[in-house]
């Protein structure tokens, strides 16, 4: 069992205990991690104290993160489609596939894909000559569903297995922050409409440790009445974590749904809260 799987087990246990308390019953006994094991796990996985881990899961903390996210989007200028965007120490150059590339399914291109480790379980990472074009988390042993989704997204490409390159990309995306001024931007090439790409690029302005609601994100892309369409664009993000759709939460602070699982989404939000610079 990986550290992420243990963290997911802790989150599910906390959810079960919370539900049991609200129903005035006994907490579930069958899958209760030992307290000492939890302390060691949290300290090693997220480098935070267990009490901070619990605080980062509260609605009050999430609401403070929402205020910070709305402030960050209000202060940031809308990036031009050709401008790289800084995510922490990672400079990301996100470009959208052309209409011709969308229609052909990437015909004539080669995509190399493979499995990489991350703090949130293993992920399938794919890269074309244009940049990283796919990042999806997997919970199954085989990963067939993730490979199938990649193939359906780019039916015209030549798909090759390359775990070595995927591992390199994973270490760059999820590894410790290292400010290397001379390092070029990480190229990303996303399959999506012009509107979807605009939503994804705007999401890059939401810093780690902050969160944004669908309504605020819709206003930030200049279409305040299009929260539902923005939600659809968020749900179709092909670059998990890299384009931080996990930072979009409900207006009341609840985490809400997530393409790769609500437990994983909450784990990401906790992991990113390290060093956020505020307490609720």
Number of C-alpha atoms within 10 A of each C-alpha: 5 11 15 19 15 17 22 19 16 20 18 15 19 17 15 18 18 14 15 14 12 10 10 9 10 12 17 15 10 7 11 15 14 9 10 8 10 15 15 13 19 22 13 12 15 19 13 18 15 17 10 14 20 12 16 24 19 13 15 16 16 26 21 17 26 26 14 19 26 18 15 17 22 14 10 12 11 15 14 10 14 9 12 20 20 15 16 12 13 21 17 21 20 27 21 22 21 16 13 10 16 18 12 14 19 21 15 10 15 17 23 20 26 19 23 22 18 16 19 23 16 19 24 23 29 27 24 20 13 17 17 25 27 27 26 21 24 20 14 10 6 9 15 11 12 20 18 11 14 22 16 11 18 23 15 18 18 15 19 13 13 16 17 13 17 24 20 14 19 20 13 14 16 16 12 9 11 10 11 9 8 6 9 12 14 18 18 23 21 23 24 21 15 13 13 22 21 19 24 27 26 22 24 21 23 26 20 21 24 24 28 29 23 20 20 21 25 20 17 19 19 12 14 14 11 16 17 12 16 24 19 12 20 24 16 16 24 24 22 19 18 21 25 23 27 28 28 28 22 18 16 13 20 17 22 15 16 18 16 15 14 15 19 22 23 22 22 20 21 19 21 17 23 18 10 12 7 12 12 12
